[in-house]
Amino acid sequence: MHKFLAKLNKVLLPSYSKKRLDLSKATKIQKAIIAWRYFITTKALGN
């Protein structure tokens, strides 16, 4: 399940590391997206 969500995140959600987003200037929504991607990625790698 988590591997599927990780692939879906990669396709649908923006990659802020490629855009070189400064975390101190990120909005709350951007921080939430980063946290969600991190959570799903770590769960997918753990399985």
Phi and psi in degrees as a GROMACS rama.xvg file:
@    title "Ramachandran Plot"
@    xaxis  label "Phi"
@    yaxis  label "Psi"
@TYPE xy
-69.6438  -32.268  HIS-2
-66.9822  -37.7981  LYS-3
-64.4432  -44.7169  PHE-4
-63.6475  -36.0949  LEU-5
-64.2092  -41.9366  ALA-6
-66.3991  -39.1037  LYS-7
-64.6209  -42.2213  LEU-8
-59.6986  -41.3726  ASN-9
-62.5986  -35.3952  LYS-10
-81.2774  -43.0536  VAL-11
-91.1815  -36.976  LEU-12
-93.6428  148.492  LEU-13
-71.1943  150.271  PRO-14
-98.6902  107.999  SER-15
-79.8971  -19.3981  TYR-16
-70.6195  -34.9536  SER-17
-70.2505  -29.4912  LYS-18
-86.4316  -2.0062  LYS-19
55.5955  50.5091  ARG-20
-73.0506  131.248  LEU-21
-81.8356  120.481  ASP-22
-63.6041  -27.5682  LEU-23
-71.1814  -20.0887  SER-24
-105.912  3.76273  LYS-25
-73.4811  145.509  ALA-26
-78.2604  171.57  THR-27
-63.9616  -36.5215  LYS-28
-66.8529  -42.5659  ILE-29
-63.0844  -40.4359  GLN-30
-65.3087  -37.3038  LYS-31
-65.9427  -40.2751  ALA-32
-64.6449  -41.8029  ILE-33
-62.3948  -44.3536  ILE-34
-64.379  -41.7351  ALA-35
-63.275  -45.6433  TRP-36
-62.8289  -40.4333  ARG-37
-63.5114  -45.8452  TYR-38
-60.6557  -48.8961  PHE-39
-66.9591  -40.601  ILE-40
-63.4329  -44.0494  THR-41
-66.2058  -36.4804  THR-42
-68.1827  -39.0004  LYS-43
-67.3455  -37.3421  ALA-44
-74.4751  -25.7319  LEU-45
-75.0152  -21.938  GLY-46
